[in-house]
Amino acid sequence: MTKSPAAGTVLLAALLAACSSATPPPAPPPPLVVVKTVRPAEASVTIDYVAQTEALNEVEIRPRVGGLLETQAAVEGTRVKKGQLLFVIDAQPYEAAAAQAKASLALAQSAFDQADRDLARVKPLSTIDAVSQQELDAAIARHDASSAQVEAARAALQTAQLNLGYTRITSPIDGVIGRAQLKVGGLVTAYTTLLTTVYSTDPMYVNFAISESRVLEIQREMGVALDQAAKSNRTFKVLLGDGSEYPHPGRLNFIDAAVDNATGTLKLRLEVPNPDQLLRANQFARVRVTTQNLKDALLVPQRAVQEFQGKNYVWVIDAESKAQQRDVTMGARVDSNWIVTKGLSAGEVLVVEGMQKLKPGIAVTTRDADAAPAPAVAAPTPAAKP
């Protein structure tokens, strides 16, 4: 049996009507982004400089006499006081030298006493011409020569006693003694052998260098020359190697007289208290210098700023809850934030999370970054099987 064309037409119309009556799929919900309202705030712009600590006084301990090192009296790495015994050199040769010098002085003194008596006898006789002028002159010469020998012997004894005293090496300052460079029994040479180094610890120096341009900027910010700033009460923060802030601020203590031609930098030095012995000589640190104090800075989180082809941009949400891309000019970084100098205004809503979901003009759902997170909903407990 052959179907008619009219029947086919009716069937096609029924199929089209069924398709047109089907419900279209629902539109996807707008993406959720985390936002933050831009508000002006006070900010301090700082810059860090690599620095190194230095002992206020660093004394190399070298012997004044030579000999065998007999005793090490101070423990390495411990605090010592001025005048405290550090090392002892074998004193026997110097004791013998001192005894010999003492005997030589006694001998010279005896010869002088005899010459003095001889002169005392000859002088009265010369007045009555009982002795010749030649004998008188000889007596005077012997007297003067023996007097000079006494002075020479006395000086030799003093030298021997000094050398004997130099066998006991004491600390010239209060501080911490470093590692011993020679063990007991080693041979030391006068004024040459380095035995150890004593470092003063309180206060300490912190050395750093800044460029010529930064010198001018700091002077403008302070309102005075650096030389005058050294006399002011301005303090500087010192950061330790682990990034923590040293509890005692430093004061500018020294400014070099000339800029280093090789590096184009000017050397500066801080003086910082060190009562807790947290700082050691030659320790690396950082000096944080405040360059600007801004009252109405626009701070945005660094994660909100994106870069493309050398330009920075952010995403903002307009009054219609739509995302807009905005080019911005960035200033200095402050902790985890960035100062925006151009492109943003106070009160605008900035996207800080979820930027990868955005396109210009797309509608979004927002959640305030400063709002408390919604409480978690516990999952239902499945029913136990019978």
Secondary structure, DSSP 8 states (H G I E B T S, - for coil): ----HHHHHHHHHHHHHHHHTS---------EEEEEE--EEEEEEEEEEEEEEEES-EEEE--SS-EEEEEE-S-TTSEE-TT-EEEEE--HHHHHHHHHHHHHHHHHHHHHHHHHHHHHHHHHHHHTTSS-HHHHHHHHHHHHHHHHHHHHHHHHHHHHHHHHHHTEEE-SSSEEE---SS-TT-EE-TTT---EEEE--SSEEEEEEEEHHHHHHHHHHHTS-HHHHTTS--EEEEE-TTS-B-SS-EEEEEE-SS-BTTTTEEEEEEEE--TT----TT-EEEEEEEEEEEEEEEEEEGGG-EEETTEEEEEEE-TTSBEEEEEEEEEEEETTEEEEEES--TT-EEEEE-GGG--TT-B-EEEETTS---------------
